[in-house]
Amino acid sequence: MHTWLTVWSLSRSVIYEQIRSGRLRSVTQGRTRLIPASVISEYVGLLEREAQDGCA
C-alpha cells in the first residue's frame, strides 16, 4: 500500500476512508492490506465518471 500512497500522493487516512466507504476495494493477507492493480483502473474509472457527471 505504501507504493500506492506514493504514486497517488494520497494520505493513508484518505485511502482507508475510500476502502471503508466501498469506493476502493482491497484484500488482506495476514496483517497486510493490499490493493490489486486491477482495482486501480476501476477506481480511476469511477473518478472519471464522477468528473463527467459533475461537468454535465
C-alpha positions in Angstrom: 0.0 0.0 0.0 3.0 2.3 0.6 3.7 2.3 -3.2 0.1 3.2 -3.9 0.2 6.1 -1.5 3.4 7.4 -3.1 2.1 7.1 -6.7 -1.2 8.8 -6.0 0.0 11.3 -3.4 -2.9 10.4 -1.1 -2.6 10.1 2.7 -3.1 6.8 4.4 -6.3 8.1 6.1 -7.8 9.1 2.7 -7.0 5.6 1.3 -8.6 3.9 4.3 -11.7 6.1 4.2 -12.1 5.2 0.5 -11.8 1.5 1.5 -14.3 1.9 4.3 -16.8 3.7 2.1 -16.6 0.9 -0.6 -15.2 3.2 -3.3 -11.8 1.4 -3.2 -11.5 -2.4 -2.9 -8.7 -4.1 -1.1 -7.7 -7.6 0.1 -6.0 -8.6 3.3 -3.2 -11.1 3.5 -2.3 -11.6 7.1 -1.9 -8.2 8.6 -1.2 -6.5 5.3 -3.8 -4.7 3.3 -3.3 -4.9 -0.5 -4.9 -3.0 -3.3 -4.8 -5.1 -6.5 -3.6 -3.5 -9.7 -7.0 -4.2 -11.4 -8.7 -2.1 -8.7 -6.6 1.0 -9.6 -8.1 1.1 -13.1 -11.6 0.6 -11.6 -11.0 3.5 -9.2 -9.7 5.8 -11.9 -12.8 5.0 -14.0 -15.0 5.9 -11.0 -13.3 9.2 -10.6 -13.6 9.9 -14.4 -17.3 9.1 -14.3 -17.8 11.4 -11.3 -15.9 14.2 -13.0 -18.0 13.8 -16.1 -21.3 13.8 -14.1 -20.2 16.9 -12.3 -19.4 18.8 -15.5 -22.6 17.8 -17.3 
